[in-house]
């Protein structure tokens, strides 16, 4: 046995009063090379904890598990506890997390997921204690940071992945809602099936049925062949409905019925079909306000909100900005560790970030292009530069208004980005974090030439 293998093996205590469940988990853990001990009562569990001193405890909450966890924490015992439960109870999950449970899984727990959680606990122990930064596999999903706010959302995503609940992801535009949706899918037992994403704001309400449920050849003009629809494409996997708050009330009612029954009729077909999909939805809207205003159905809202994951805006986790900047630079093939002036990071911390992580990524990409391989300083970040020190033109022209300064900086930034994108308005709009219609309005506002049609594609 190698030293690495020895480090990744540990002693696991399984506490469960259900004998078949206890035996199955114990056999699974032993089969993975760990030493497994079991307890069927809370009294026996306390004795095992004292005698065996396990590295990890797998604790069933039905066996007075929460009381046992409360006692452990009150005694100062920080052993890694993975809570398992036979029910999808969000309140139990929240309470277990408040007691510093390492994780919460719903029975029957997927064997690979349970072993993965045990391995993660052992990794934390072997790295010298509790780990506050995220594992590499979170970073591989494009989710970067180690702030408490982000880690709380990531823990919620882990729990949501193991529980077969509908998931509602909320957060401002640009925070990374689709990345979290993919993370939930890839950590779930459905990971080997498809993840199908659709933006509800882009679906015409008149075509909603055809898009979601598919159609038969000849069902309407232009239906030249059968099409399965999103429900069929996502069968066995996850259907991610982004911007669910933009869905009309009629479409909400249709989707509500499908979420309740998983039954639907393709357009032009009288034969009922079923699809085993898990619904993950996302919105930047305040849905409770939309419900109050009558724009969103209350019953649909409760159906969506099986479990909610709130992703914090970047201004609430500014300590993650240096890690994010480093991540974006390391993934940019045009640079090789250019370095970032401390004043840039200071200014970024003070910035409000209305476009969140997406805006930061675009801003770094523009700065890299402007720096041409050199170190990044405040001059490469026009929005930030005016927050660090007054510009020369402002000093020489004290009569200029704030609006005039902002307009000048915006005009200069648009011109720089159009040069970088060689006049490609689609690319320029993405780099600026706005849509092309807004870009065209600003070009007109500032009297700037509009790129030719050949450049605007």
RODO-2510 file (C-alpha; in nm, 4 decimals, decimal comma):
residues 457
     n   res          X          Y          Z
     1     x     0,0000     0,0000     0,0000
     2     x     0,1387     0,3420    -0,0941
     3     x     0,1607     0,6282     0,1556
     4     x    -0,0972     0,8178    -0,0479
     5     x    -0,3414     0,5280    -0,0310
     6     x    -0,2859     0,5001     0,3435
     7     x    -0,3587     0,8708     0,3883
     8     x    -0,6852     0,8396     0,1986
     9     x    -0,8073     0,5508     0,4159
    10     x    -0,9677     0,6138     0,7507
    11     x    -1,1952     0,4873     1,0234
    12     x    -1,5662     0,5495     0,9681
    13     x    -1,8441     0,5062     1,2244
    14     x    -2,1883     0,4287     1,0783
    15     x    -2,4755     0,5150     1,3151
    16     x    -2,8134     0,3870     1,1948
    17     x    -3,0942     0,1957     1,3668
    18     x    -3,2099     0,0421     1,0375
    19     x    -3,0114    -0,2818     1,0069
    20     x    -3,0257    -0,3283     0,6256
    21     x    -2,9233     0,0330     0,5700
    22     x    -2,6484     0,0138     0,8331
    23     x    -2,5110    -0,3111     0,6921
    24     x    -2,5177    -0,1817     0,3342
    25     x    -2,3272     0,1368     0,4207
    26     x    -2,0782    -0,0529     0,6364
    27     x    -2,0079    -0,3028     0,3564
    28     x    -1,9703    -0,0214     0,1034
    29     x    -1,7228     0,1657     0,3228
    30     x    -1,5191    -0,1482     0,3958
    31     x    -1,5147    -0,2307     0,0260
    32     x    -1,3556     0,1073    -0,0407
    33     x    -1,0640     0,0177     0,1875
    34     x    -1,1691     0,2033     0,5021
    35     x    -1,2133     0,0536     0,8471
    36     x    -1,5855     0,0635     0,9276
    37     x    -1,7486     0,0267     1,2673
    38     x    -2,1220     0,0417     1,3327
    39     x    -2,3652     0,1438     1,6046
    40     x    -2,7392     0,0837     1,6226
    41     x    -2,8231     0,3097     1,9196
    42     x    -2,7178     0,6536     2,0387
    43     x    -2,5686     0,4996     2,3549
    44     x    -2,3634     0,2544     2,1484
    45     x    -2,2561     0,5383     1,9185
    46     x    -2,1169     0,7403     2,2113
    47     x    -1,9218     0,4355     2,3279
    48     x    -1,7810     0,3787     1,9787
    49     x    -1,6826     0,7441     1,9534
    50     x    -1,4917     0,7175     2,2800
    51     x    -1,3260     0,3817     2,2078
    52     x    -1,2663     0,3917     1,8322
    53     x    -1,2090     0,7652     1,7780
    54     x    -1,3311     0,7542     1,4159
    55     x    -1,2200     1,0040     1,1536
    56     x    -1,5681     1,0318     1,0027
    57     x    -1,9195     0,9632     1,1343
    58     x    -2,2082     0,8755     0,9010
    59     x    -2,5102     0,9633     1,1132
    60     x    -2,8766     0,8849     1,0461
    61     x    -3,0933     1,1658     1,1865
    62     x    -3,3805     0,9258     1,2611
    63     x    -3,1716     0,7739     1,5416
    64     x    -3,1810     1,0868     1,7571
    65     x    -2,8999     1,1912     1,5274
    66     x    -2,9438     1,5640     1,5714
    67     x    -2,9333     1,5288     1,9502
    68     x    -2,6123     1,3276     1,9188
    69     x    -2,4620     1,5909     1,6887
    70     x    -2,5668     1,8669     1,9318
    71     x    -2,3953     1,6831     2,2163
    72     x    -2,0766     1,6280     2,0157
    73     x    -2,0485     1,9968     1,9320
    74     x    -2,1327     2,1098     2,2861
    75     x    -1,8473     1,8874     2,4086
    76     x    -1,6090     2,0463     2,1592
    77     x    -1,5857     1,7350     1,9397
    78     x    -1,5272     1,8514     1,5800
    79     x    -1,5286     1,5064     1,4187
    80     x    -1,6449     1,5202     1,0566
    81     x    -2,0142     1,4170     1,0530
    82     x    -2,2034     1,3280     0,7356
    83     x    -2,5751     1,3368     0,8129
    84     x    -2,8045     1,1012     0,6196
    85     x    -3,1825     1,1178     0,6230
    86     x    -3,4691     0,9256     0,4691
    87     x    -3,6602     1,2489     0,3983
    88     x    -3,5920     1,5605     0,1917
    89     x    -3,6326     1,8035     0,4789
    90     x    -3,4808     2,1446     0,4129
    91     x    -3,5213     2,2594     0,7733
    92     x    -3,3306     1,9540     0,9046
    93     x    -3,0596     2,0267     0,6478
    94     x    -3,0260     2,3885     0,7594
    95     x    -3,0123     2,2892     1,1260
    96     x    -2,7557     2,0162     1,0627
    97     x    -2,5397     2,2659     0,8733
    98     x    -2,5693     2,5114     1,1634
    99     x    -2,4214     2,2356     1,3825
   100     x    -2,1241     2,2154     1,1443
   101     x    -2,2235     1,8897     0,9816
   102     x    -1,9807     1,8255     0,6972
   103     x    -2,2612     1,7215     0,4640
   104     x    -2,6222     1,6088     0,4378
   105     x    -2,7324     1,3243     0,2096
   106     x    -3,0745     1,1793     0,1380
   107     x    -3,1173     0,8001     0,1676
   108     x    -3,0602     0,5863    -0,0177
   109     x    -2,7392     0,7788    -0,0754
   110     x    -2,5665     0,7191    -0,4063
   111     x    -2,2636     0,4956    -0,3241
   112     x    -2,0188     0,7063    -0,5254
   113     x    -2,1462     1,0279    -0,3659
   114     x    -2,1181     0,8874    -0,0117
   115     x    -1,7652     0,7577    -0,0706
   116     x    -1,6734     1,0900    -0,2290
   117     x    -1,7935     1,2793     0,0776
   118     x    -1,5947     1,0489     0,3057
   119     x    -1,2854     1,1008     0,0902
   120     x    -1,3350     1,4787     0,1081
   121     x    -1,3560     1,4613     0,4885
   122     x    -1,0332     1,2597     0,5026
   123     x    -0,8652     1,5073     0,2680
   124     x    -0,9545     1,7912     0,5060
   125     x    -0,8139     1,5951     0,8003
   126     x    -0,4898     1,5106     0,6193
   127     x    -0,4496     1,8717     0,5080
   128     x    -0,4399     1,9788     0,8701
   129     x    -0,7973     2,0584     0,9670
   130     x    -1,1122     2,2064     0,8263
   131     x    -1,0799     2,3201     0,4694
   132     x    -1,2389     2,6519     0,3830
   133     x    -1,1374     2,6710     0,0166
   134     x    -1,3115     2,4811    -0,2546
   135     x    -1,1875     2,1605    -0,4160
   136     x    -1,0517     2,1653    -0,7717
   137     x    -1,3713     2,0194    -0,9117
   138     x    -1,5637     2,3359    -0,8151
   139     x    -1,3048     2,5411    -0,9994
   140     x    -1,3399     2,3139    -1,3016
   141     x    -1,7016     2,4283    -1,3199
   142     x    -1,5796     2,7880    -1,3407
   143     x    -1,6797     2,8659    -0,9804
   144     x    -1,3886     3,0391    -0,8081
   145     x    -1,3483     3,1798    -0,4579
   146     x    -1,3232     3,0839    -0,0926
   147     x    -1,5433     3,3436     0,0772
   148     x    -1,7931     3,2284     0,3375
   149     x    -2,0797     3,3615     0,1234
   150     x    -1,9776     3,1546    -0,1797
   151     x    -1,8982     2,8413     0,0199
   152     x    -2,2445     2,8570     0,1765
   153     x    -2,4001     2,8551    -0,1711
   154     x    -2,1744     2,5714    -0,2820
   155     x    -2,2706     2,3598     0,0179
   156     x    -2,6344     2,4192    -0,0682
   157     x    -2,5612     2,3065    -0,4251
   158     x    -2,3994     1,9867    -0,2963
   159     x    -2,7037     1,9097    -0,0859
   160     x    -2,9394     1,9869    -0,3744
   161     x    -2,7429     1,7497    -0,5967
   162     x    -2,7936     1,4567    -0,3619
   163     x    -3,1650     1,5274    -0,3034
   164     x    -3,4033     1,4715    -0,5938
   165     x    -3,5768     1,8079    -0,5445
   166     x    -3,6707     2,0831    -0,7844
   167     x    -3,4067     2,3541    -0,7443
   168     x    -3,4532     2,7298    -0,7825
   169     x    -3,1308     2,9286    -0,8250
   170     x    -3,1627     3,3004    -0,7558
   171     x    -2,9162     3,5820    -0,8026
   172     x    -2,8385     3,8907    -1,0040
   173     x    -2,7360     3,8763    -1,3681
   174     x    -2,3759     3,7689    -1,4112
   175     x    -2,3301     3,5781    -1,0825
   176     x    -2,3016     3,2373    -1,2537
   177     x    -2,6430     3,0753    -1,2143
   178     x    -2,5952     2,8336    -1,5044
   179     x    -2,2575     2,7246    -1,3649
   180     x    -2,4300     2,6334    -1,0394
   181     x    -2,7030     2,4496    -1,2296
   182     x    -2,4399     2,2413    -1,4107
   183     x    -2,2649     2,1756    -1,0798
   184     x    -2,5892     2,0445    -0,9271
   185     x    -2,6383     1,8168    -1,2287
   186     x    -2,2810     1,6877    -1,2395
   187     x    -2,2785     1,6035    -0,8677
   188     x    -2,6130     1,4244    -0,8860
   189     x    -2,6964     1,0613    -0,9716
   190     x    -2,8251     1,1997    -1,3041
   191     x    -2,4799     1,3168    -1,4111
   192     x    -2,4403     1,0493    -1,6800
   193     x    -2,7550     1,1754    -1,8547
   194     x    -2,8019     1,5013    -2,0429
   195     x    -2,8076     1,8533    -1,9047
   196     x    -3,0409     2,0522    -2,1311
   197     x    -3,0450     2,4309    -2,0886
   198     x    -3,2971     2,6757    -2,2307
   199     x    -3,3499     3,0484    -2,1776
   200     x    -3,7201     3,1050    -2,1115
   201     x    -3,6889     3,4696    -2,2144
   202     x    -3,6009     3,3506    -2,5655
   203     x    -3,9067     3,1234    -2,6034
   204     x    -4,2090     3,2741    -2,7773
   205     x    -4,5162     3,1899    -2,5675
   206     x    -4,6962     3,0810    -2,8852
   207     x    -4,4243     2,8198    -2,9457
   208     x    -4,3854     2,7108    -2,5838
   209     x    -4,5628     2,3756    -2,6276
   210     x    -4,3620     2,2876    -2,9376
   211     x    -4,0295     2,3794    -2,7743
   212     x    -4,0926     2,1976    -2,4494
   213     x    -4,3034     1,9000    -2,5557
   214     x    -4,2020     1,8536    -2,9193
   215     x    -4,4321     1,8056    -3,2161
   216     x    -4,5325     1,5649    -3,4881
   217     x    -4,4754     1,6130    -3,8574
   218     x    -4,7525     1,8246    -4,0082
   219     x    -4,8748     1,9587    -3,6728
   220     x    -4,8405     2,3145    -3,8026
   221     x    -4,6913     2,5048    -4,0923
   222     x    -4,3188     2,4382    -4,1031
   223     x    -4,3343     2,1132    -3,9037
   224     x    -4,1644     1,9079    -4,1753
   225     x    -4,0545     1,6292    -3,9405
   226     x    -4,1036     1,5006    -3,5872
   227     x    -3,9150     1,6834    -3,3127
   228     x    -3,8762     1,5382    -2,9615
   229     x    -3,8772     1,8610    -2,7565
   230     x    -3,6790     1,9544    -2,4481
   231     x    -3,8634     1,7211    -2,2096
   232     x    -3,7702     1,4198    -2,4187
   233     x    -3,4117     1,5390    -2,4765
   234     x    -3,3572     1,5720    -2,1006
   235     x    -3,5165     1,2356    -2,0106
   236     x    -3,3254     1,0850    -1,7171
   237     x    -3,1228     1,4025    -1,6750
   238     x    -3,1714     1,7684    -1,5867
   239     x    -3,3785     2,0347    -1,7620
   240     x    -3,2421     2,3793    -1,6760
   241     x    -3,4909     2,6606    -1,7332
   242     x    -3,3032     2,9894    -1,7116
   243     x    -3,4872     3,3193    -1,6552
   244     x    -3,8002     3,1347    -1,5418
   245     x    -3,9365     3,4681    -1,4173
   246     x    -3,9851     3,5801    -1,7787
   247     x    -4,2282     3,2969    -1,8541
   248     x    -4,5879     3,4071    -1,9219
   249     x    -4,8706     3,2960    -1,6924
   250     x    -5,0217     3,0599    -1,9505
   251     x    -4,6872     2,8867    -1,9984
   252     x    -4,6421     2,8758    -1,6193
   253     x    -4,9704     2,6856    -1,5861
   254     x    -4,8693     2,4314    -1,8518
   255     x    -4,5290     2,3773    -1,6976
   256     x    -4,6794     2,3448    -1,3487
   257     x    -4,8925     2,0518    -1,4616
   258     x    -4,5950     1,8804    -1,6241
   259     x    -4,3811     1,9288    -1,3130
   260     x    -4,6539     1,7617    -1,1076
   261     x    -4,7167     1,4627    -1,3376
   262     x    -4,4196     1,4412    -1,5790
   263     x    -4,6874     1,3677    -1,8457
   264     x    -4,7285     1,5688    -2,1655
   265     x    -4,8624     1,5581    -2,5203
   266     x    -4,6422     1,6541    -2,8159
   267     x    -4,8139     1,9059    -3,0437
   268     x    -5,0202     1,7163    -3,3003
   269     x    -5,0207     1,3898    -3,1029
   270     x    -5,2977     1,2344    -2,8923
   271     x    -5,0671     0,9846    -2,7223
   272     x    -4,9471     1,0789    -2,3768
   273     x    -4,5728     1,0706    -2,3099
   274     x    -4,3712     1,0776    -1,9903
   275     x    -4,0225     1,1994    -1,9116
   276     x    -3,8135     1,1511    -1,5994
   277     x    -3,6496     1,4914    -1,5716
   278     x    -3,5253     1,6953    -1,2826
   279     x    -3,6130     2,0645    -1,3048
   280     x    -3,3530     2,3236    -1,2127
   281     x    -3,4641     2,6826    -1,2687
   282     x    -3,2987     3,0210    -1,2308
   283     x    -3,4035     3,3835    -1,2218
   284     x    -3,2736     3,7306    -1,1427
   285     x    -3,6294     3,8430    -1,0583
   286     x    -3,7684     3,8851    -0,7070
   287     x    -4,0340     3,6180    -0,7599
   288     x    -4,2125     3,6924    -0,4316
   289     x    -4,2701     4,0462    -0,5581
   290     x    -4,3851     3,9142    -0,8955
   291     x    -4,6305     3,6839    -0,7162
   292     x    -4,7674     3,9796    -0,5207
   293     x    -4,8015     4,1823    -0,8399
   294     x    -4,9884     3,8990    -1,0121
   295     x    -4,7200     3,8354    -1,2744
   296     x    -4,6202     3,4983    -1,1320
   297     x    -4,8420     3,2141    -1,0122
   298     x    -4,8143     3,1343    -0,6423
   299     x    -4,8679     2,7587    -0,6931
   300     x    -4,5994     2,7548    -0,9628
   301     x    -4,3606     2,9453    -0,7354
   302     x    -4,3982     2,6865    -0,4578
   303     x    -4,3533     2,4018    -0,7066
   304     x    -4,0257     2,5542    -0,8302
   305     x    -3,8937     2,6220    -0,4827
   306     x    -3,8278     2,2670    -0,3697
   307     x    -3,4868     2,3954    -0,2654
   308     x    -3,3471     2,7436    -0,3218
   309     x    -2,9838     2,8317    -0,3811
   310     x    -2,9036     3,2017    -0,3553
   311     x    -2,5810     3,3064    -0,5248
   312     x    -2,4332     3,6196    -0,3670
   313     x    -2,3457     3,9188    -0,5864
   314     x    -1,9770     3,9933    -0,6273
   315     x    -1,9988     4,3020    -0,4028
   316     x    -2,0868     4,0660    -0,1142
   317     x    -1,7756     3,8528    -0,1685
   318     x    -1,5075     4,0989    -0,2726
   319     x    -1,2438     3,8847    -0,0992
   320     x    -1,2830     3,6456    -0,3944
   321     x    -1,1795     3,9085    -0,6511
   322     x    -0,8014     3,8352    -0,6440
   323     x    -0,8719     3,4631    -0,6949
   324     x    -1,1134     3,5379    -0,9794
   325     x    -0,8670     3,7713    -1,1518
   326     x    -0,5934     3,5092    -1,1203
   327     x    -0,8272     3,2447    -1,2611
   328     x    -0,9214     3,4578    -1,5622
   329     x    -0,5568     3,5419    -1,6320
   330     x    -0,4426     3,1790    -1,6036
   331     x    -0,7099     3,0749    -1,8536
   332     x    -0,6160     3,3469    -2,1025
   333     x    -0,3782     3,2022    -2,3643
   334     x    -0,2581     3,5509    -2,4570
   335     x    -0,0835     3,6165    -2,1252
   336     x     0,1827     3,4554    -1,9101
   337     x     0,1575     3,5791    -1,5505
   338     x     0,1538     3,9516    -1,6366
   339     x     0,1074     4,0682    -1,2784
   340     x    -0,1584     4,3024    -1,1405
   341     x    -0,0865     4,6319    -0,9632
   342     x    -0,2214     4,6336    -0,6048
   343     x    -0,4092     4,9572    -0,6788
   344     x    -0,6196     4,7652    -0,9312
   345     x    -0,7311     4,5115    -0,6714
   346     x    -0,7994     4,7893    -0,4199
   347     x    -1,0178     4,9700    -0,6718
   348     x    -1,1952     4,6471    -0,7618
   349     x    -1,2801     4,5921    -0,3962
   350     x    -1,4452     4,9358    -0,3808
   351     x    -1,6360     4,8910    -0,7073
   352     x    -2,0078     4,8011    -0,6986
   353     x    -1,9975     4,5383    -0,9803
   354     x    -2,3495     4,5712    -1,1275
   355     x    -2,2597     4,3011    -1,3824
   356     x    -2,0983     4,0757    -1,1200
   357     x    -1,8491     3,8012    -1,2180
   358     x    -1,9336     3,8244    -1,5884
   359     x    -1,8466     4,1952    -1,5845
   360     x    -1,5189     4,1264    -1,4026
   361     x    -1,4242     3,8594    -1,6570
   362     x    -1,4980     4,0942    -1,9479
   363     x    -1,3071     4,3765    -1,7797
   364     x    -0,9988     4,1571    -1,7304
   365     x    -1,0124     4,0424    -2,0949
   366     x    -1,0178     4,4043    -2,2152
   367     x    -0,7346     4,5002    -1,9777
   368     x    -0,5172     4,2138    -2,1041
   369     x    -0,5656     4,3310    -2,4613
   370     x    -0,4829     4,6904    -2,3689
   371     x    -0,1734     4,5897    -2,1681
   372     x    -0,0308     4,3920    -2,4639
   373     x     0,1378     4,1359    -2,2397
   374     x     0,2599     4,3788    -1,9764
   375     x     0,1545     4,4193    -1,6130
   376     x    -0,2023     4,5327    -1,5557
   377     x    -0,2443     4,8742    -1,3949
   378     x    -0,5337     5,1117    -1,3391
   379     x    -0,4953     5,2694    -1,6838
   380     x    -0,6107     4,9391    -1,8341
   381     x    -0,9348     4,9533    -1,6330
   382     x    -1,1169     5,2745    -1,7343
   383     x    -1,4094     5,2239    -1,4938
   384     x    -1,1711     5,1687    -1,2048
   385     x    -0,9152     5,4355    -1,2949
   386     x    -1,1511     5,7216    -1,2175
   387     x    -1,2141     5,5698    -0,8725
   388     x    -0,8425     5,5627    -0,7864
   389     x    -0,7331     5,9133    -0,8791
   390     x    -0,8724     6,2115    -1,0711
   391     x    -0,7736     6,2223    -1,4370
   392     x    -0,5508     6,4975    -1,5736
   393     x    -0,8369     6,6349    -1,7799
   394     x    -1,0501     6,6611    -1,4647
   395     x    -0,7748     6,8529    -1,2856
   396     x    -0,7311     7,0914    -1,5780
   397     x    -1,1080     7,1313    -1,6312
   398     x    -1,2711     7,1592    -1,2881
   399     x    -1,5881     7,2941    -1,4478
   400     x    -1,6677     6,9548    -1,6077
   401     x    -1,9634     6,7784    -1,4507
   402     x    -1,9619     6,4203    -1,3248
   403     x    -2,1938     6,3204    -1,6092
   404     x    -1,9473     6,4638    -1,8597
   405     x    -1,6613     6,2699    -1,7011
   406     x    -1,8603     5,9463    -1,7084
   407     x    -1,9624     6,0032    -2,0696
   408     x    -1,6025     6,0696    -2,1725
   409     x    -1,4796     5,7541    -1,9988
   410     x    -1,7592     5,5477    -2,1537
   411     x    -1,6916     5,6838    -2,5024
   412     x    -1,3197     5,6095    -2,4634
   413     x    -1,3900     5,2553    -2,3396
   414     x    -1,6260     5,1802    -2,6285
   415     x    -1,3664     5,3012    -2,8764
   416     x    -1,0961     5,0843    -2,7174
   417     x    -1,3140     4,7738    -2,7205
   418     x    -1,4167     4,8267    -3,0830
   419     x    -1,0472     4,8378    -3,1737
   420     x    -0,9813     4,5161    -2,9837
   421     x    -1,2760     4,3432    -3,1499
   422     x    -1,1791     4,4816    -3,4932
   423     x    -1,5224     4,6418    -3,5199
   424     x    -1,7132     4,3201    -3,4443
   425     x    -2,0123     4,4568    -3,2530
   426     x    -2,1202     4,1182    -3,1194
   427     x    -1,7793     4,0633    -2,9584
   428     x    -1,7611     4,4255    -2,8418
   429     x    -2,1015     4,4049    -2,6748
   430     x    -2,0004     4,0849    -2,4930
   431     x    -1,6756     4,2419    -2,3710
   432     x    -1,8632     4,5500    -2,2498
   433     x    -2,1280     4,3384    -2,0781
   434     x    -2,4176     4,4947    -2,2729
   435     x    -2,6361     4,3819    -2,5629
   436     x    -2,5829     4,5002    -2,9199
   437     x    -2,8925     4,7216    -2,9191
   438     x    -2,7501     4,9153    -2,6230
   439     x    -2,4127     4,9396    -2,7970
   440     x    -2,5728     5,0860    -3,1102
   441     x    -2,7621     5,3420    -2,9000
   442     x    -2,4406     5,4509    -2,7321
   443     x    -2,2574     5,4780    -3,0653
   444     x    -2,5335     5,7064    -3,1878
   445     x    -2,5367     5,9034    -2,8609
   446     x    -2,1632     5,9768    -2,8798
   447     x    -2,1583     6,0371    -3,2549
   448     x    -1,9262     5,7420    -3,3115
   449     x    -1,9202     5,5645    -3,6490
   450     x    -2,1165     5,2393    -3,6660
   451     x    -1,9098     4,9445    -3,7977
   452     x    -2,0006     4,8241    -4,1437
   453     x    -2,2359     4,5272    -4,1849
   454     x    -1,9417     4,3028    -4,2608
   455     x    -1,7922     4,3791    -3,9207
   456     x    -2,1103     4,3655    -3,7200
   457     x    -2,1744     3,9931    -3,7415
***
